[in-house]
Amino acid sequence: MSEITREWLSANYIELSGAILGLAYIFFSIRQNILTWPTGLATSLLYAAVFFQSKIYASMALQFYYVAVSIYGWYFWLKGRKTDEKAGVPVTRLNLRLAGWLLLVGVLVYGVILFVLMRFTDSPVPFLDSLITAMSVVATWMLARKILEHWLIWVVADLISAGLYVYRDLWLTAVLFLIYTGMAVSGYFEWKKEWRKPAC
């Protein structure tokens, strides 16, 4: 049994490391801890390699977007619009105008990625890969801006992702994304409580 375990760990150590860091990333996100961003950055670099090996190309490219947004989010959470210098950037709600713009961005990102995957790659899952990527692009930007509703997008995206990763035999990552789904639900309610707190 230990030999089988050793072989599995040897073959999947990058995915396992990404999964562990990914859990830390979501935990820190729920807590609104600045460590969200360095752990997210490291997770993204590891998963870029995992998705490349599994031919999930849009999700691979998404990891590089995550790296850029991690740097932006790190900066914004430290230096962004604060009502109180000690309190940090407050949780905000999505308004109708911004929701419209984000929907438009999501649809455009989906269309571009789907075109690229179908035209230039051998992706076996272009529609789901594009959908998850478009949703993740929008949700990650919303996280960087501390918009509460980003958690709701993650619930849907994580559930779809779990199914895709089962299909591609990435079982550890599928389990991770089911855990992410539960954590996203928890994150939504934690942030909602934070949003409802009166400003001191």
Long-range contacts (C-beta under 8 A, 24 or more apart in sequence): 12-172, 14-46, 14-49, 14-50, 15-46, 15-50, 15-170, 15-172, 15-173, 16-172, 17-46, 18-43, 18-46, 18-47, 18-50, 18-173, 19-172, 19-173, 19-176, 21-46, 22-47, 22-176, 22-180, 23-176, 23-179, 23-183, 26-180, 26-183, 26-184, 26-187, 27-183, 29-143, 29-187, 30-183, 30-186, 30-187, 30-190, 30-191, 31-190, 32-77, 32-88, 32-91, 32-146, 32-191, 32-194, 34-74, 34-77, 34-78, 36-73, 36-77, 36-143, 37-70, 37-71, 37-73, 37-74, 37-77, 38-70, 38-74, 40-66, 40-70, 40-73, 41-66, 41-67, 41-70, 41-71, 44-70, 50-170, 50-173, 54-168, 54-169, 54-170, 55-121, 55-122, 55-123, 55-124, 55-168, 56-123, 56-125, 56-129, 56-164, 56-168, 57-117, 57-121, 57-123, 57-129, 58-113, 58-116, 58-117, 58-123, 58-126, 58-129, 58-130, 58-132, 58-133, 59-129, 59-132, 59-133, 59-161, 61-113, 61-133, 62-132, 62-133, 62-136, 62-137, 65-137, 65-140, 66-136, 66-140, 69-140, 69-141, 69-143, 69-144, 72-144, 73-140, 73-143, 73-144, 76-144, 76-145, 77-144, 77-146, 80-145, 80-146, 83-199, 84-199, 84-200, 87-200, 89-146, 90-146, 90-194, 90-195, 90-199, 91-146, 91-147, 91-148, 91-191, 91-194, 91-195, 92-145, 92-146, 92-147, 92-148, 92-195, 93-147, 93-148, 93-149, 93-195, 94-142, 94-147, 94-148, 94-149, 98-147, 102-138, 102-141, 102-142, 105-137, 105-138, 106-134, 106-135, 106-137, 106-138, 107-134, 109-133, 109-134, 109-137, 109-138, 110-134, 124-168, 125-164, 125-167, 125-168, 128-160, 128-163, 128-164, 129-164, 131-160, 132-157, 132-160, 132-161, 132-164, 135-160, 146-191, 148-188, 148-191, 148-192, 148-195, 151-184, 151-185, 151-187, 151-188, 151-191, 152-184, 152-188, 154-180, 154-181, 154-184, 154-187, 155-181, 155-184, 155-185, 155-188, 158-184
